[in-house]
Amino acid sequence: MADKVLIYTRFPKTLMTRFAERFDLLDTAGKPANEVFPVEELAAVRAMLTAGGTPLGGAEMDRFPKLGAIICYGTGHDGVDLKAAAARNIAVGHSPGANAASVADIAMTLMLAATRRILVADQYVRSGDWAASKQSPMMRPPAGMPSRRIGIYGMGEIGRKIAARSAAFESEVGYFSRSRHDVPYQYFPTLEALADWCSVLMVAVRASAETSHVVNADILKRLGADGFIVNISRGSVIDEAALVAALTDGTIAGAGLDVYAREPHAPDALTALPNVVLSPHIGGHTRDSHVAMQNCVLANLTAFFAGKPLPHEVREGAKTA
């Protein structure tokens, strides 16, 4: 008999195909588990699969008295209460670095689209304004990549790949993280110092209580009127109201966003702005990233049911990059 795994978060069925070949999946389709499956069946659940950003606290864990493993699909695990899990001897696993290349790619895509005003340029062509030789202030020449200073907040796997890609564009690269890393980029001791220095701030730090709204009105003001911000981390890291205000009043020049405070809802105040490029949290959404993340999930689940330590375990107190 196949081991049972509760699918706690709603996932596209195509992403669950490989897991279904090995495990008996109890798919909640994103609904409360007790509304989908009988209590006695949930009482026997030993492992669950969830999205890292989905809230999962101690009270919810207690609904599953035999739960021993929470496996996050992806790198993030900010929704899981690690202290509550540790107190209940529940191991938490994730997929570290599995989607780093894809997320770094979308960061660069958003940065180039925002700084080169690609959406505005696209509309300039489609509207016929280009053919009519109509002038547009949004089409004034921007700075090129060799003139930009790229500041990276968070030097984990994703941050390193963003840095390497930025350097390949001949940009100067600097970073801030909780600790200095052995990388060939300038280190700044505070986020404030990094924002003062850079012209593009890339947010690649792991979401946590200490990083919530850490990019606030002051950081945006330090970035300046010619500055841009790109967020591929979590929406919680940026004070979204402060960001809207900064984009509206010209405190900063523009933004590229793949994540938002209340997904899947991007506020109307953001979607109405011409100096923002938006994507629907697709940073890690490539075929190779999904295969890599699934490999990590399968390795974690296989080890757990074999009574072995998770090969990709998250531990309480894990550092943010």
Disulfide bonds with the S-S distance in Angstrom:
none
